[in-house]
Amino acid sequence: MIITARPGVAKRTGAGLVLDAVDRWAADLPSATAVTAPDGLLTFADLATTVRGLAAALRAEGAGPGVPVGLAFGRSKLTVPALLAVWHTGATAVPLDDRHPGERLSFVLQDAGVRLLLGELPATVTVSVPKVDLAARGADVPAHVPEAGDCAYIVYTSGTTGRPKGVEIGYGALGTFLAAIATLGLTPGGVGFNPLSPAFDGWFWCTLLYLVHGQGVAIVDTSGEDADLAGALAAVAPRTVCMSPSLYAACPDDMPGVDVVVVAGEAATPALVRRFAGRHRVLNVYGPTETTIAATWADSAAGDDVHTIGRALPGYRTYVLGADDRPVPPGGEGELCVAGPSVALGYRNLPDLTRERFVPDPFGDGRMYRTGDRVRPRPDGQLDFLGRVDDQVKIRAFRVELGEVERTAVGADEVRAASAFVLASGDALGLAVVPEPGTDPVAAVEAATGRCQHLLPDYMVPSVVQAVAELPVTAHGKADRAALAELVATAQASSGGRPPATERERQVCEVWSSVLPRPVYDVDANFFAVGGHSLLASRAVVALRKVTGLRLSIKDLLSHPTPAELARKLDRLADS
């Protein structure tokens, strides 16, 4: 089935639409909040001035078309103007997350060929890049008008080869995306919520959507030891919220003042839709990085069924193709392919993979990207998302190639083979390792765990690692990931331990059992050794607050990671 784009979209090239919007809001709403972050606030007047100052500094250092500029301000108020300043010069933005491992950041800097840096890199980074002198800003410079084929930004995603791959997005594709989101017609004023990693293209959505419509960007840090997603929502009081279902699970059902709820990054569950439908305008957004942030959306304000991923964005084209590469009829199943000017330029320094995934559009001009996602078209053109055709998974909205995790693990001398899989919770990874002959299984587990922690971002680090004598395989000779998930769950459930002895310990174990991939009966079990991670820690703290009525913090759980220790901490809070 071929789904045509909605008509009536203005043609814009490059980042002009968002740059013009910032200038317009700076003139109309100069004192309104444009960016708020843990380190301070910028009004729209401040934002416009800062963008021009940074652009002048960049231009003085030689920034322009084809020059990759690293953005390393982290979760700071300067991250937004830095991105816009790069686009003001027509250069290429390379967003970085300072919390990623140094070796991974070093690879990105080298692979992207970053020539200038805005911000600070961690000491663990081994690649040297000249820093832009922010004090030497010079005279104001006019915005550069880029060619459609100039590269606007490069975002790195998990790769099947065991290393990240950089997706190059052109200014023409960026302009198509900006024109599409401008049709949503959000109300100006107030702020939108952005809790995402600055190196993730979802961060772009949670920034550009708001700025184009005259809303500020509230950058929230949800990964620190004192992170409190529900508390941050209450403090920010946003008009628009954009998060993955995993993050919404840690939020209260009641979000006063929120007009629009955007669900993106993962499949929207029926339970999630029920939470928000009728109380908010709901947008269910789907899209790979390779199609410029998004590809389809379902909008409750347009009468769409937000259980689906909807239809193509304006200016985008989507096809559902069967095994014979022909469109499937409504009710059939096929691979979703996206075409049109929104399609990426390709993968950085990977020409063979680019040719494989970006192919000529058989039904129109330009190229088509094969997403690897299975969908079912409905008679009205809306699309039901069915899953993947390969081993790629989504973990807390981040795309993960299981092969990259496995290759990292087998790089340890103690590990002969490894297979990664998704835990039953759906929001964390497990890893089974086969030790080298003569190697202690505990040593193999520790080696694989340490290597993953050292080389992979936190969302890719397996929450559960277990040694097995051999990897079970399917009839086709591939690792049976479902069998491994069941095997690990069974082994952990039967591992015994010291049962709860007090009412408080029982409360903690019950809450942990409700949020972790498996039940917890051992009061000496470490939260992070039995499948926990930062997001699940946030959920556990929120749940324990409800159960106990006590003001527990994320820091408390990190400092007291077993049910026995946390129960004692809760008792002390109750007595204080």
DRENFI-378025 format. One record per residue (C-alpha): residue number from 1; x, y, z. Coordinates in nm, 3 decimals, always signed. Example, Ala and Ser with C-alpha at 12.3 -4.5 7.8 and 13.67 -1.06 7.14 Angstrom:
BEGIN
REC  num        u        v        w
REC    1   +1.230   -0.450   +0.780
REC    2   +1.367   -0.106   +0.714
//
This chain:
BEGIN
REC  num        u        v        w
REC    1   +0.000   +0.000   +0.000
REC    2   +0.126   +0.353   -0.082
REC    3   +0.026   +0.629   +0.160
REC    4   +0.055   +0.978   +0.016
REC    5   +0.157   +1.280   +0.220
REC    6   -0.092   +1.537   +0.336
REC    7   -0.106   +1.833   +0.096
REC    8   -0.049   +2.200   +0.150
REC    9   +0.304   +2.208   +0.301
REC   10   +0.521   +2.513   +0.253
REC   11   +0.859   +2.438   +0.094
REC   12   +1.150   +2.555   +0.314
REC   13   +1.515   +2.468   +0.279
REC   14   +1.742   +2.437   +0.577
REC   15   +1.702   +2.562   +0.930
REC   16   +1.551   +2.896   +0.823
REC   17   +1.211   +2.820   +0.972
REC   18   +1.337   +2.772   +1.329
REC   19   +1.595   +3.053   +1.305
REC   20   +1.326   +3.290   +1.177
REC   21   +1.088   +3.170   +1.451
REC   22   +1.339   +3.253   +1.725
REC   23   +1.384   +3.604   +1.583
REC   24   +1.008   +3.649   +1.557
REC   25   +0.946   +3.541   +1.916
REC   26   +1.239   +3.755   +2.031
REC   27   +1.060   +4.055   +1.881
REC   28   +0.707   +3.962   +1.993
REC   29   +0.780   +3.788   +2.328
REC   30   +1.130   +3.908   +2.426
REC   31   +1.099   +3.831   +2.798
REC   32   +0.926   +3.493   +2.755
REC   33   +1.128   +3.185   +2.852
REC   34   +1.304   +3.029   +2.552
REC   35   +1.534   +2.785   +2.735
REC   36   +1.544   +2.673   +3.096
REC   37   +1.800   +2.422   +3.222
REC   38   +1.970   +2.317   +3.546
REC   39   +2.225   +2.596   +3.496
REC   40   +1.985   +2.882   +3.429
REC   41   +1.742   +3.044   +3.188
REC   42   +1.740   +3.228   +2.855
REC   43   +1.458   +3.449   +2.734
REC   44   +1.380   +3.462   +2.363
REC   45   +1.570   +3.791   +2.345
REC   46   +1.868   +3.623   +2.517
REC   47   +1.845   +3.323   +2.285
REC   48   +1.850   +3.532   +1.967
REC   49   +2.149   +3.734   +2.094
REC   50   +2.339   +3.423   +2.208
REC   51   +2.282   +3.244   +1.876
REC   52   +2.429   +3.536   +1.685
REC   53   +2.723   +3.570   +1.920
REC   54   +2.811   +3.200   +1.898
REC   55   +2.765   +3.206   +1.520
REC   56   +3.010   +3.496   +1.492
REC   57   +3.263   +3.307   +1.704
REC   58   +3.216   +2.996   +1.489
REC   59   +3.252   +3.189   +1.165
REC   60   +3.572   +3.350   +1.293
REC   61   +3.712   +2.998   +1.347
REC   62   +3.622   +2.892   +0.991
REC   63   +3.284   +2.723   +1.047
REC   64   +3.072   +2.687   +0.737
REC   65   +2.926   +2.425   +0.500
REC   66   +3.094   +2.087   +0.541
REC   67   +3.265   +2.173   +0.872
REC   68   +3.159   +1.933   +1.153
REC   69   +3.121   +2.110   +1.488
REC   70   +3.097   +1.911   +1.809
REC   71   +2.833   +2.024   +2.060
REC   72   +2.936   +1.934   +2.414
REC   73   +2.742   +2.160   +2.649
REC   74   +2.555   +1.863   +2.795
REC   75   +2.224   +1.944   +2.962
REC   76   +2.299   +2.315   +2.971
REC   77   +2.105   +2.622   +2.860
REC   78   +2.380   +2.677   +2.599
REC   79   +2.308   +2.353   +2.410
REC   80   +2.010   +2.504   +2.227
REC   81   +2.178   +2.826   +2.107
REC   82   +2.491   +2.627   +2.016
REC   83   +2.289   +2.404   +1.781
REC   84   +2.115   +2.702   +1.622
REC   85   +2.446   +2.888   +1.588
REC   86   +2.595   +2.597   +1.393
REC   87   +2.297   +2.605   +1.159
REC   88   +2.327   +2.985   +1.132
REC   89   +2.671   +2.930   +0.975
REC   90   +2.560   +2.640   +0.754
REC   91   +2.803   +2.402   +0.928
REC   92   +2.734   +2.046   +1.049
REC   93   +2.630   +1.986   +1.409
REC   94   +2.759   +1.674   +1.586
REC   95   +2.573   +1.646   +1.918
REC   96   +2.759   +1.472   +2.201
REC   97   +2.652   +1.342   +2.541
REC   98   +2.923   +1.401   +2.801
REC   99   +2.794   +1.100   +2.998
REC  100   +2.880   +0.854   +2.722
REC  101   +3.203   +0.654   +2.765
REC  102   +3.519   +0.837   +2.660
REC  103   +3.613   +0.572   +2.405
REC  104   +3.273   +0.604   +2.234
REC  105   +3.297   +0.985   +2.228
REC  106   +3.649   +0.960   +2.087
REC  107   +3.524   +0.736   +1.807
REC  108   +3.242   +0.977   +1.720
REC  109   +3.477   +1.276   +1.709
REC  110   +3.719   +1.091   +1.484
REC  111   +3.459   +0.929   +1.259
REC  112   +3.265   +1.252   +1.209
REC  113   +3.586   +1.446   +1.150
REC  114   +3.492   +1.711   +1.407
REC  115   +3.706   +2.021   +1.346
REC  116   +3.568   +2.261   +1.606
REC  117   +3.420   +2.213   +1.951
REC  118   +3.160   +2.412   +2.142
REC  119   +3.170   +2.314   +2.509
REC  120   +3.379   +2.076   +2.719
REC  121   +3.471   +1.710   +2.669
REC  122   +3.529   +1.463   +2.955
REC  123   +3.892   +1.392   +3.048
REC  124   +3.848   +1.033   +2.924
REC  125   +3.825   +1.151   +2.560
REC  126   +4.150   +1.084   +2.376
REC  127   +4.084   +1.288   +2.058
REC  128   +4.192   +1.653   +2.063
REC  129   +3.963   +1.908   +1.896
REC  130   +4.016   +2.288   +1.890
REC  131   +3.770   +2.469   +2.117
REC  132   +3.588   +2.777   +1.993
REC  133   +3.679   +3.084   +2.197
REC  134   +3.339   +3.206   +2.313
REC  135   +3.484   +3.538   +2.432
REC  136   +3.607   +3.632   +2.082
REC  137   +3.267   +3.657   +1.917
REC  138   +3.335   +3.942   +1.676
REC  139   +3.076   +4.116   +1.461
REC  140   +2.730   +3.980   +1.383
REC  141   +2.721   +3.764   +1.071
REC  142   +2.423   +3.700   +0.840
REC  143   +2.275   +3.351   +0.834
REC  144   +2.418   +3.129   +0.563
REC  145   +2.163   +2.987   +0.319
REC  146   +2.271   +2.623   +0.273
REC  147   +2.222   +2.391   -0.021
REC  148   +1.971   +2.111   +0.032
REC  149   +2.252   +1.854   +0.012
REC  150   +2.474   +2.021   +0.271
REC  151   +2.490   +1.820   +0.595
REC  152   +2.301   +1.983   +0.883
REC  153   +2.381   +1.731   +1.155
REC  154   +2.515   +1.382   +1.225
REC  155   +2.354   +1.166   +1.494
REC  156   +2.521   +0.841   +1.598
REC  157   +2.309   +0.532   +1.660
REC  158   +2.386   +0.172   +1.753
REC  159   +2.544   -0.025   +1.470
REC  160   +2.532   -0.387   +1.357
REC  161   +2.910   -0.390   +1.304
REC  162   +2.979   -0.340   +1.673
REC  163   +3.047   +0.031   +1.642
REC  164   +2.811   +0.331   +1.628
REC  165   +2.710   +0.458   +1.286
REC  166   +2.662   +0.824   +1.201
REC  167   +2.343   +0.924   +1.020
REC  168   +2.396   +1.233   +0.805
REC  169   +2.091   +1.460   +0.770
REC  170   +2.090   +1.726   +0.499
REC  171   +1.958   +2.079   +0.530
REC  172   +1.688   +2.000   +0.274
REC  173   +1.564   +1.712   +0.490
REC  174   +1.576   +1.934   +0.801
REC  175   +1.369   +2.198   +0.623
REC  176   +1.110   +1.936   +0.525
REC  177   +1.080   +1.823   +0.887
REC  178   +1.050   +2.178   +1.020
REC  179   +0.779   +2.262   +0.768
REC  180   +0.590   +1.946   +0.870
REC  181   +0.591   +2.015   +1.244
REC  182   +0.490   +2.378   +1.185
REC  183   +0.152   +2.248   +1.063
REC  184   +0.065   +2.118   +1.412
REC  185   -0.034   +2.464   +1.529
REC  186   +0.061   +2.450   +1.898
REC  187   -0.026   +2.753   +2.111
REC  188   +0.264   +2.994   +2.178
REC  189   +0.380   +3.063   +2.532
REC  190   +0.484   +2.841   +2.819
REC  191   +0.742   +2.566   +2.785
REC  192   +0.778   +2.215   +2.650
REC  193   +0.945   +1.933   +2.845
REC  194   +1.275   +1.787   +2.720
REC  195   +1.423   +1.510   +2.941
REC  196   +1.628   +1.340   +2.665
REC  197   +1.997   +1.292   +2.593
REC  198   +2.139   +1.576   +2.379
REC  199   +2.303   +1.317   +2.151
REC  200   +1.966   +1.156   +2.067
REC  201   +1.761   +1.290   +1.775
REC  202   +1.453   +1.281   +1.998
REC  203   +1.619   +1.578   +2.173
REC  204   +1.590   +1.765   +1.842
REC  205   +1.216   +1.693   +1.827
REC  206   +1.172   +1.811   +2.188
REC  207   +1.353   +2.133   +2.104
REC  208   +1.247   +2.227   +1.751
REC  209   +0.877   +2.149   +1.800
REC  210   +0.860   +2.394   +2.089
REC  211   +1.070   +2.676   +1.941
REC  212   +0.888   +2.675   +1.607
REC  213   +0.562   +2.733   +1.795
REC  214   +0.689   +2.996   +2.037
REC  215   +0.719   +2.770   +2.340
REC  216   +1.033   +2.751   +2.550
REC  217   +1.245   +2.439   +2.594
REC  218   +1.269   +2.302   +2.949
REC  219   +1.585   +2.087   +2.957
REC  220   +1.554   +1.844   +3.246
REC  221   +1.820   +1.609   +3.379
REC  222   +1.657   +1.272   +3.452
REC  223   +1.978   +1.070   +3.486
REC  224   +2.141   +1.231   +3.789
REC  225   +2.139   +1.079   +4.135
REC  226   +1.869   +1.323   +4.251
REC  227   +1.659   +1.288   +3.934
REC  228   +1.286   +1.294   +3.997
REC  229   +1.080   +1.287   +3.678
REC  230   +0.746   +1.342   +3.847
REC  231   +0.889   +1.624   +4.056
REC  232   +1.048   +1.783   +3.748
REC  233   +0.716   +1.779   +3.566
REC  234   +0.547   +1.951   +3.857
REC  235   +0.825   +2.211   +3.883
REC  236   +0.837   +2.290   +3.511
REC  237   +0.457   +2.288   +3.458
REC  238   +0.489   +2.235   +3.081
REC  239   +0.224   +2.292   +2.816
REC  240   +0.369   +2.022   +2.590
REC  241   +0.534   +1.697   +2.695
REC  242   +0.727   +1.460   +2.468
REC  243   +0.859   +1.132   +2.608
REC  244   +0.881   +0.760   +2.544
REC  245   +0.632   +0.517   +2.703
REC  246   +0.910   +0.404   +2.938
REC  247   +0.943   +0.757   +3.075
REC  248   +0.568   +0.814   +3.094
REC  249   +0.549   +0.503   +3.314
REC  250   +0.737   +0.698   +3.583
REC  251   +0.499   +0.995   +3.561
REC  252   +0.171   +1.061   +3.740
REC  253   -0.151   +1.022   +3.543
REC  254   -0.252   +1.377   +3.629
REC  255   -0.044   +1.642   +3.449
REC  256   -0.222   +1.973   +3.512
REC  257   -0.168   +2.241   +3.250
REC  258   -0.042   +2.000   +2.983
REC  259   -0.219   +2.060   +2.651
REC  260   -0.032   +1.817   +2.426
REC  261   +0.116   +1.476   +2.506
REC  262   +0.361   +1.343   +2.246
REC  263   +0.446   +0.972   +2.260
REC  264   +0.760   +0.881   +2.065
REC  265   +1.057   +0.647   +2.057
REC  266   +0.869   +0.327   +2.144
REC  267   +0.534   +0.167   +2.064
REC  268   +0.244   +0.327   +2.251
REC  269   +0.065   +0.066   +2.461
REC  270   -0.316   +0.064   +2.489
REC  271   -0.280   +0.134   +2.862
REC  272   -0.075   +0.445   +2.790
REC  273   -0.328   +0.572   +2.536
REC  274   -0.608   +0.517   +2.788
REC  275   -0.420   +0.727   +3.045
REC  276   -0.413   +1.036   +2.827
REC  277   -0.687   +1.007   +2.563
REC  278   -0.972   +1.249   +2.625
REC  279   -0.768   +1.455   +2.873
REC  280   -0.499   +1.584   +2.636
REC  281   -0.428   +1.620   +2.267
REC  282   -0.221   +1.308   +2.194
REC  283   +0.038   +1.270   +1.919
REC  284   +0.180   +0.923   +1.859
REC  285   +0.497   +0.984   +1.656
REC  286   +0.708   +0.725   +1.475
REC  287   +1.030   +0.768   +1.285
REC  288   +1.385   +0.639   +1.243
REC  289   +1.683   +0.872   +1.263
REC  290   +1.739   +0.807   +0.891
REC  291   +1.416   +0.987   +0.795
REC  292   +1.492   +1.309   +0.989
REC  293   +1.354   +1.248   +1.336
REC  294   +1.004   +1.135   +1.236
REC  295   +0.813   +0.973   +0.948
REC  296   +0.452   +0.927   +1.055
REC  297   +0.218   +1.054   +1.325
REC  298   -0.129   +0.997   +1.459
REC  299   -0.292   +1.313   +1.595
REC  300   -0.600   +1.290   +1.813
REC  301   -0.687   +1.649   +1.715
REC  302   -0.715   +1.533   +1.354
REC  303   -0.937   +1.240   +1.451
REC  304   -0.661   +0.980   +1.412
REC  305   -0.654   +0.659   +1.614
REC  306   -0.350   +0.717   +1.836
REC  307   -0.315   +0.344   +1.895
REC  308   -0.167   +0.349   +1.543
REC  309   +0.142   +0.532   +1.418
REC  310   -0.085   +0.720   +1.182
REC  311   +0.012   +0.848   +0.839
REC  312   +0.308   +1.016   +0.669
REC  313   +0.412   +1.359   +0.786
REC  314   +0.350   +1.641   +0.534
REC  315   +0.622   +1.627   +0.270
REC  316   +0.707   +1.262   +0.349
REC  317   +0.610   +0.952   +0.149
REC  318   +0.557   +0.608   +0.302
REC  319   +0.520   +0.269   +0.135
REC  320   +0.436   -0.071   +0.284
REC  321   +0.614   -0.333   +0.074
REC  322   +0.589   -0.712   +0.078
REC  323   +0.866   -0.967   +0.021
REC  324   +0.836   -0.904   -0.355
REC  325   +0.888   -0.529   -0.300
REC  326   +0.535   -0.457   -0.412
REC  327   +0.281   -0.260   -0.207
REC  328   +0.069   -0.478   +0.019
REC  329   -0.310   -0.429   +0.037
REC  330   -0.490   -0.300   +0.348
REC  331   -0.485   -0.567   +0.615
REC  332   -0.160   -0.718   +0.485
REC  333   +0.182   -0.696   +0.645
REC  334   +0.500   -0.553   +0.505
REC  335   +0.811   -0.346   +0.563
REC  336   +0.761   +0.026   +0.608
REC  337   +0.972   +0.230   +0.365
REC  338   +1.004   +0.609   +0.370
REC  339   +1.084   +0.828   +0.070
REC  340   +1.097   +1.193   -0.023
REC  341   +1.319   +1.489   +0.068
REC  342   +1.325   +1.391   +0.436
REC  343   +1.549   +1.088   +0.374
REC  344   +1.903   +1.112   +0.515
REC  345   +2.211   +1.165   +0.302
REC  346   +2.345   +0.830   +0.426
REC  347   +2.581   +0.684   +0.686
REC  348   +2.908   +0.858   +0.764
REC  349   +3.203   +0.669   +0.609
REC  350   +2.986   +0.361   +0.538
REC  351   +2.914   +0.367   +0.162
REC  352   +2.821   -0.002   +0.134
REC  353   +2.566   +0.018   +0.415
REC  354   +2.431   +0.341   +0.269
REC  355   +2.371   +0.174   -0.069
REC  356   +2.205   -0.121   +0.104
REC  357   +1.955   +0.078   +0.313
REC  358   +1.899   +0.383   +0.091
REC  359   +1.772   +0.269   -0.247
REC  360   +1.610   +0.443   -0.547
REC  361   +1.242   +0.519   -0.490
REC  362   +1.055   +0.278   -0.723
REC  363   +0.741   +0.494   -0.711
REC  364   +0.879   +0.849   -0.732
REC  365   +1.184   +1.073   -0.743
REC  366   +1.479   +1.047   -0.509
REC  367   +1.564   +0.769   -0.268
REC  368   +1.378   +0.544   -0.028
REC  369   +1.490   +0.422   +0.315
REC  370   +1.404   +0.068   +0.420
REC  371   +1.320   +0.097   +0.791
REC  372   +1.322   -0.274   +0.884
REC  373   +0.994   -0.218   +1.070
REC  374   +0.685   -0.429   +1.003
REC  375   +0.350   -0.254   +0.977
REC  376   -0.007   -0.329   +0.870
REC  377   -0.195   -0.064   +0.670
REC  378   -0.559   -0.009   +0.756
REC  379   -0.818   +0.073   +0.487
REC  380   -0.806   +0.442   +0.591
REC  381   -0.425   +0.454   +0.548
REC  382   -0.330   +0.454   +0.915
REC  383   -0.055   +0.211   +1.009
REC  384   -0.041   -0.049   +1.285
REC  385   +0.314   -0.105   +1.410
REC  386   +0.399   -0.477   +1.439
REC  387   +0.771   -0.493   +1.525
REC  388   +1.107   -0.550   +1.358
REC  389   +1.224   -0.774   +1.076
REC  390   +1.574   -0.805   +1.232
REC  391   +1.755   -0.803   +1.569
REC  392   +1.725   -0.431   +1.634
REC  393   +1.536   -0.340   +1.952
REC  394   +1.430   -0.026   +2.137
REC  395   +1.541   +0.023   +2.495
REC  396   +1.390   +0.326   +2.671
REC  397   +1.336   +0.482   +2.324
REC  398   +1.700   +0.430   +2.216
REC  399   +1.772   +0.212   +1.917
REC  400   +1.998   -0.081   +2.005
REC  401   +2.158   -0.333   +1.772
REC  402   +2.198   -0.647   +1.983
REC  403   +2.501   -0.737   +1.775
REC  404   +2.689   -0.432   +1.905
REC  405   +2.632   -0.542   +2.265
REC  406   +2.739   -0.899   +2.184
REC  407   +3.056   -0.791   +2.003
REC  408   +3.150   -0.571   +2.296
REC  409   +3.109   -0.861   +2.540
REC  410   +3.307   -1.113   +2.337
REC  411   +3.593   -0.865   +2.323
REC  412   +3.672   -0.981   +2.678
REC  413   +3.936   -1.255   +2.690
REC  414   +3.724   -1.456   +2.934
REC  415   +3.421   -1.476   +2.701
REC  416   +3.390   -1.725   +2.414
REC  417   +3.040   -1.630   +2.296
REC  418   +2.756   -1.399   +2.397
REC  419   +2.395   -1.332   +2.313
REC  420   +2.197   -1.024   +2.412
REC  421   +1.821   -1.016   +2.455
REC  422   +1.541   -0.802   +2.592
REC  423   +1.425   -0.879   +2.944
REC  424   +1.061   -0.950   +3.013
REC  425   +1.011   -0.592   +3.137
REC  426   +1.082   -0.470   +2.783
REC  427   +1.298   -0.178   +2.896
REC  428   +1.633   -0.341   +2.976
REC  429   +1.877   -0.588   +2.824
REC  430   +2.000   -0.923   +2.942
REC  431   +2.319   -1.092   +2.830
REC  432   +2.417   -1.458   +2.833
REC  433   +2.789   -1.535   +2.809
REC  434   +2.971   -1.861   +2.743
REC  435   +3.303   -1.858   +2.931
REC  436   +3.625   -1.962   +2.761
REC  437   +3.724   -2.319   +2.859
REC  438   +3.887   -2.319   +3.201
REC  439   +3.752   -1.973   +3.288
REC  440   +3.551   -1.927   +3.604
REC  441   +3.192   -1.830   +3.511
REC  442   +3.195   -1.546   +3.763
REC  443   +3.509   -1.405   +3.604
REC  444   +3.347   -1.422   +3.259
REC  445   +3.039   -1.238   +3.384
REC  446   +3.249   -0.971   +3.553
REC  447   +3.468   -0.925   +3.244
REC  448   +3.171   -0.891   +3.009
REC  449   +2.991   -0.655   +3.247
REC  450   +3.297   -0.437   +3.296
REC  451   +3.367   -0.413   +2.924
REC  452   +3.007   -0.315   +2.846
REC  453   +3.007   -0.054   +3.123
REC  454   +3.332   +0.089   +2.993
REC  455   +3.244   +0.102   +2.623
REC  456   +2.866   +0.138   +2.593
REC  457   +2.620   +0.412   +2.693
REC  458   +2.413   +0.322   +2.997
REC  459   +2.098   +0.224   +2.806
REC  460   +2.300   -0.043   +2.619
REC  461   +2.463   -0.193   +2.929
REC  462   +2.286   -0.523   +3.016
REC  463   +2.106   -0.513   +3.349
REC  464   +2.143   -0.889   +3.393
REC  465   +2.449   -1.089   +3.283
REC  466   +2.460   -1.464   +3.335
REC  467   +2.702   -1.737   +3.237
REC  468   +2.565   -2.037   +3.044
REC  469   +2.734   -2.354   +2.926
REC  470   +2.610   -2.302   +2.571
REC  471   +2.374   -2.075   +2.382
REC  472   +2.041   -2.231   +2.285
REC  473   +1.964   -2.197   +1.914
REC  474   +1.651   -2.192   +1.700
REC  475   +1.575   -2.437   +1.422
REC  476   +1.748   -2.191   +1.187
REC  477   +2.070   -2.208   +1.388
REC  478   +2.043   -1.861   +1.538
REC  479   +2.066   -1.777   +1.907
REC  480   +1.727   -1.835   +2.067
REC  481   +1.687   -1.505   +2.250
REC  482   +1.341   -1.590   +2.384
REC  483   +1.475   -1.910   +2.539
REC  484   +1.762   -1.719   +2.696
REC  485   +1.528   -1.461   +2.848
REC  486   +1.319   -1.742   +2.999
REC  487   +1.628   -1.932   +3.119
REC  488   +1.773   -1.626   +3.295
REC  489   +1.437   -1.536   +3.454
REC  490   +1.395   -1.892   +3.584
REC  491   +1.751   -1.906   +3.719
REC  492   +1.715   -1.577   +3.902
REC  493   +1.373   -1.658   +4.045
REC  494   +1.511   -1.977   +4.199
REC  495   +1.829   -1.822   +4.334
REC  496   +1.692   -1.807   +4.690
REC  497   +1.833   -1.557   +4.934
REC  498   +1.722   -1.412   +5.267
REC  499   +1.347   -1.345   +5.273
REC  500   +1.191   -1.027   +5.421
REC  501   +1.178   -1.031   +5.800
REC  502   +0.998   -0.701   +5.864
REC  503   +0.696   -0.521   +5.719
REC  504   +0.920   -0.252   +5.575
REC  505   +1.142   -0.508   +5.399
REC  506   +0.829   -0.671   +5.261
REC  507   +0.711   -0.334   +5.125
REC  508   +1.042   -0.275   +4.947
REC  509   +1.050   -0.626   +4.798
REC  510   +0.692   -0.593   +4.673
REC  511   +0.764   -0.259   +4.505
REC  512   +1.086   -0.385   +4.351
REC  513   +0.904   -0.691   +4.222
REC  514   +0.650   -0.465   +4.051
REC  515   +0.910   -0.262   +3.861
REC  516   +1.199   -0.504   +3.803
REC  517   +1.215   -0.778   +3.537
REC  518   +1.162   -1.051   +3.801
REC  519   +1.026   -1.091   +4.154
REC  520   +1.260   -1.000   +4.439
REC  521   +1.253   -1.224   +4.749
REC  522   +1.610   -1.166   +4.873
REC  523   +1.654   -0.863   +5.100
REC  524   +2.028   -0.865   +5.030
REC  525   +1.981   -0.842   +4.651
REC  526   +2.139   -0.537   +4.488
REC  527   +1.885   -0.336   +4.283
REC  528   +2.121   -0.296   +3.989
REC  529   +2.239   -0.658   +3.993
REC  530   +1.885   -0.792   +3.951
REC  531   +1.784   -0.589   +3.646
REC  532   +1.758   -0.234   +3.779
REC  533   +1.868   +0.081   +3.598
REC  534   +1.824   +0.456   +3.648
REC  535   +1.474   +0.472   +3.499
REC  536   +1.350   +0.175   +3.700
REC  537   +1.507   +0.332   +4.009
REC  538   +1.292   +0.640   +3.949
REC  539   +0.981   +0.422   +3.921
REC  540   +1.069   +0.234   +4.239
REC  541   +1.118   +0.555   +4.435
REC  542   +0.786   +0.699   +4.312
REC  543   +0.607   +0.374   +4.405
REC  544   +0.768   +0.360   +4.752
REC  545   +0.666   +0.719   +4.818
REC  546   +0.306   +0.625   +4.745
REC  547   +0.318   +0.313   +4.961
REC  548   +0.497   +0.467   +5.260
REC  549   +0.408   +0.835   +5.239
REC  550   +0.777   +0.914   +5.296
REC  551   +0.995   +1.151   +5.092
REC  552   +1.246   +0.898   +4.957
REC  553   +1.494   +1.016   +4.692
REC  554   +1.682   +0.853   +4.407
REC  555   +2.001   +0.925   +4.600
REC  556   +1.865   +0.721   +4.891
REC  557   +1.815   +0.417   +4.668
REC  558   +2.161   +0.455   +4.512
REC  559   +2.317   +0.472   +4.860
REC  560   +2.104   +0.185   +4.996
REC  561   +2.067   -0.054   +4.698
REC  562   +1.934   -0.362   +4.884
REC  563   +1.585   -0.406   +5.033
REC  564   +1.736   -0.451   +5.381
REC  565   +1.938   -0.127   +5.361
REC  566   +1.656   +0.070   +5.201
REC  567   +1.407   -0.054   +5.460
REC  568   +1.633   +0.077   +5.737
REC  569   +1.660   +0.411   +5.557
REC  570   +1.280   +0.431   +5.532
REC  571   +1.252   +0.358   +5.903
REC  572   +1.491   +0.645   +5.977
REC  573   +1.288   +0.878   +5.754
REC  574   +0.971   +0.775   +5.937
REC  575   +1.132   +0.852   +6.274
REC  576   +1.273   +1.190   +6.172
//
